[in-house]
């Protein structure tokens, strides 16, 4: 299951992504927001991040205006490796190398077509399970 959330700036792109997820058979849960009315992105970042961290969701997608703030907020939750991506190469690499469990997108940075390709790449790419990547992720998790 994929947890998805956004702030007001990401609302439109979230709607497009949810249509893509539904059309491609992905199960998802919408953690808000529900309109373009101004809201605080940390509220939605934390809701999605906690769902991923506690196992309610396997992966997450977060969208705000730039993707930066929402990714910073999500990464405050232990066990979360949220990657802010604006291209398919980064989405693929962060899954293969970092086992990123949340994708952050900037609705004001990437258009809908590119965003959907990034989402598709992120969701379709498995973690490599290479020893060096496992070791590096363990070091990330050990840091405070």
C-alpha positions as CSV (number, residue, x, y, z in Angstrom):
1,X,0.0,0.0,0.0
2,X,1.2,3.5,-0.8
3,X,0.5,6.4,1.5
4,X,0.1,9.7,-0.4
5,X,-0.1,13.2,0.9
6,X,0.4,16.8,0.0
7,X,0.0,20.4,0.9
8,X,-2.2,22.9,-0.9
9,X,0.5,23.5,-3.6
10,X,0.7,19.8,-4.4
11,X,-3.1,19.1,-4.4
12,X,-3.5,19.1,-8.2
13,X,-0.5,16.9,-8.8
14,X,-1.6,14.5,-6.1
15,X,-4.9,14.1,-7.9
16,X,-3.1,13.2,-11.1
17,X,-0.8,10.7,-9.3
18,X,-3.8,9.0,-7.6
19,X,-5.4,8.6,-11.0
20,X,-2.2,7.0,-12.2
21,X,-2.0,4.7,-9.2
22,X,-5.6,3.6,-9.6
23,X,-5.2,3.0,-13.3
24,X,-2.1,0.9,-12.7
25,X,-3.6,-1.3,-9.9
26,X,-1.7,0.3,-7.0
27,X,-3.5,0.3,-3.6
28,X,-3.1,3.7,-1.9
29,X,-4.5,5.7,0.9
30,X,-4.8,9.5,0.7
31,X,-3.6,11.3,3.9
32,X,-4.7,14.7,2.6
33,X,-4.8,17.6,2.1
34,X,-8.2,17.9,0.4
35,X,-8.1,21.2,-1.4
36,X,-6.0,24.1,-2.5
37,X,-6.7,26.0,0.7
38,X,-3.5,26.9,2.5
39,X,-2.3,24.2,5.0
40,X,1.0,23.3,6.8
41,X,3.0,20.7,4.9
42,X,4.6,19.1,8.0
43,X,1.2,17.8,9.1
44,X,0.8,15.7,6.0
45,X,4.5,14.8,5.8
46,X,4.3,13.4,9.3
47,X,1.1,11.5,8.6
48,X,2.5,9.7,5.5
49,X,5.9,9.2,7.2
50,X,4.4,7.6,10.3
51,X,2.2,5.3,8.1
52,X,5.4,4.1,6.3
53,X,7.5,3.9,9.5
54,X,4.9,1.8,11.3
55,X,4.2,-0.6,8.4
56,X,0.7,0.6,7.6
57,X,2.1,1.6,4.2
58,X,4.9,0.0,2.2
59,X,6.0,3.3,0.5
60,X,4.9,6.9,0.4
61,X,4.6,9.8,-2.0
62,X,4.6,13.4,-0.8
63,X,4.0,16.6,-2.8
64,X,4.4,20.2,-2.0
65,X,5.4,23.3,-4.1
66,X,9.1,22.4,-4.3
67,X,9.3,19.0,-2.6
68,X,11.9,20.3,-0.3
69,X,10.0,21.3,2.9
70,X,7.8,18.2,2.8
71,X,10.9,15.9,2.4
72,X,12.7,17.6,5.3
73,X,9.6,17.1,7.5
74,X,9.2,13.5,6.5
75,X,12.9,12.7,7.2
76,X,12.4,13.7,10.9
77,X,10.5,10.5,11.4
78,X,12.9,7.6,12.4
79,X,13.2,4.9,9.7
80,X,12.2,7.2,6.9
81,X,14.4,7.8,3.9
82,X,12.5,10.3,1.9
83,X,14.1,11.3,-1.4
84,X,13.3,14.6,-3.2
85,X,13.5,13.7,-6.9
86,X,13.0,15.8,-10.0
87,X,14.1,13.2,-12.6
88,X,13.8,9.5,-13.3
89,X,17.5,8.8,-12.8
90,X,17.4,10.1,-9.2
91,X,14.2,8.1,-8.5
92,X,15.8,4.9,-9.8
93,X,19.1,5.5,-8.0
94,X,17.5,6.3,-4.7
95,X,15.6,3.1,-4.7
96,X,18.6,1.0,-5.8
97,X,21.1,2.6,-3.5
98,X,19.2,4.1,-0.6
99,X,16.1,2.0,-0.4
100,X,14.2,5.2,-0.2
101,X,10.7,4.6,1.2
102,X,9.1,7.9,0.4
103,X,9.3,10.0,-2.8
104,X,8.9,13.7,-2.6
105,X,8.0,15.8,-5.6
106,X,7.7,19.5,-6.2
107,X,4.5,20.4,-8.1
108,X,5.9,23.8,-9.0
109,X,9.1,22.2,-10.3
110,X,8.0,19.2,-12.4
111,X,5.0,18.9,-14.7
112,X,2.4,16.1,-14.5
113,X,3.9,14.0,-17.3
114,X,7.4,14.0,-15.8
115,X,6.0,13.5,-12.3
116,X,4.1,10.4,-13.4
117,X,7.3,8.9,-15.0
118,X,9.2,9.6,-11.8
119,X,6.5,7.9,-9.7
120,X,6.5,4.9,-12.0
121,X,10.3,4.6,-11.9
122,X,10.3,4.9,-8.1
123,X,7.6,2.3,-7.6
124,X,9.1,-0.1,-10.1
125,X,12.7,0.0,-9.0
126,X,13.8,-2.5,-6.3
127,X,16.5,-2.0,-3.8
128,X,19.7,-3.6,-5.0
129,X,20.5,-5.4,-1.7
130,X,24.2,-4.8,-2.3
131,X,26.3,-5.1,0.8
132,X,27.8,-1.6,0.4
133,X,24.3,0.0,0.2
134,X,23.1,-2.0,3.2
135,X,26.1,-0.9,5.2
136,X,25.5,2.8,4.2
137,X,21.9,2.7,5.1
138,X,22.8,1.1,8.5
139,X,25.2,4.0,9.1
140,X,22.4,6.5,8.3
141,X,20.0,4.8,10.7
142,X,22.7,4.8,13.5
143,X,23.2,8.6,13.3
144,X,21.2,11.0,15.5
